[in-house]
């Protein structure tokens, strides 16, 4: 089973990389770009066949390693 985890900074947490990307895009002439928030995507292959068990395992992985839950939020997508 394939899964994808999206990890982004929580609202209210300063995102200097997002600001730098937004500034660079504005400098390249993309004037319509407003606030930019950057994050990461992690693709994971699981041998689990039960979607509920896979989601529970992924949540545990995020809580223990993949995301810093103090400043980051995550979303799990199972494909």
C-alpha positions in Angstrom: 0.0 0.0 0.0 1.3 3.4 -0.9 1.0 6.4 1.4 1.9 10.0 1.2 2.5 12.3 4.2 2.3 16.1 3.9 4.1 18.0 6.6 3.8 21.8 7.0 4.4 24.3 9.7 1.4 25.2 11.8 -0.3 28.5 11.3 1.5 31.2 13.3 4.9 29.6 13.1 7.5 31.7 11.2 8.4 30.2 7.9 11.7 31.9 6.7 12.0 29.5 3.7 8.5 30.3 2.6 9.2 34.0 2.9 12.4 33.6 0.8 10.6 31.6 -1.9 7.8 34.2 -2.0 10.4 37.1 -2.3 12.3 35.3 -5.0 9.1 34.6 -7.0 8.1 38.3 -6.7 11.6 39.2 -7.9 11.2 37.0 -10.9 8.1 39.0 -11.9 5.4 36.8 -10.3 3.7 39.8 -8.7 0.5 37.9 -7.9 2.2 35.6 -5.4 1.2 36.4 -1.9 2.2 34.4 1.2 4.2 31.2 0.6 4.4 28.3 3.1 6.8 25.5 2.3 6.7 21.9 3.6 7.7 18.4 2.8 6.2 15.3 1.3 7.2 11.8 2.3 6.1 8.8 0.2 6.0 5.5 2.0 5.4 2.0 0.8 3.7 -0.2 3.4 3.2 -3.9 3.3 0.0 -3.4 5.3 -3.2 -4.2 3.4 -5.8 -2.8 5.8 -6.2 0.9 5.3 -7.2 1.6 8.9 -4.2 -0.2 10.3 -1.9 1.6 7.7 -3.3 5.0 8.7 -2.9 4.2 12.4 0.8 3.1 11.8 1.4 6.2 9.7 0.0 8.5 12.5 2.3 6.8 15.0 5.3 7.3 12.6 4.4 11.0 12.3 4.0 11.5 16.0 7.3 9.7 16.9 9.6 10.7 14.0 8.4 12.3 10.8 6.8 15.5 12.2 7.8 17.9 15.0 4.2 18.1 16.3 5.1 21.2 18.4 5.5 23.3 15.3 4.3 21.1 12.4 1.0 19.6 11.3 0.6 16.6 9.0 -1.9 15.0 6.7 -1.9 11.4 5.6 -3.1 10.3 2.2 -3.4 6.6 1.5 -3.4 5.6 -2.2 
